[in-house]
């Protein structure tokens, strides 16, 4: 499964990540689904990609590094 738009991303992504981080997540997830058979692995790859540019601050908000 791949995501065609940001509105189709999981709530755990859309409810917490800023727009740019959602774009990173979507691109990484869609790319990972071409390499891996499991969606769980693709989600892990996508979160890892987000964490390359964003981190969760002490207030629990995802902000750019």
Residue pairs with C-beta under 8 A, 6 or more apart in sequence:
1 33
1 39
2 29
2 30
2 33
3 9
3 26
3 29
3 30
6 14
6 19
6 22
6 23
6 26
7 14
9 22
9 25
9 26
10 43
13 22
13 25
14 22
16 62
17 25
17 50
17 54
17 62
18 54
18 62
18 63
18 64
20 53
20 64
21 50
21 53
21 54
21 62
24 46
24 49
24 50
24 52
24 53
24 54
25 46
25 47
25 49
25 50
26 46
27 49
28 45
28 46
28 48
28 49
28 50
29 42
29 43
29 45
29 46
31 45
32 41
32 42
32 45
32 46
33 39
33 42
36 42
36 45
50 62
53 64
53 65
54 62
54 63
54 64
54 65
55 62
55 63
55 65
56 62
56 63
57 63
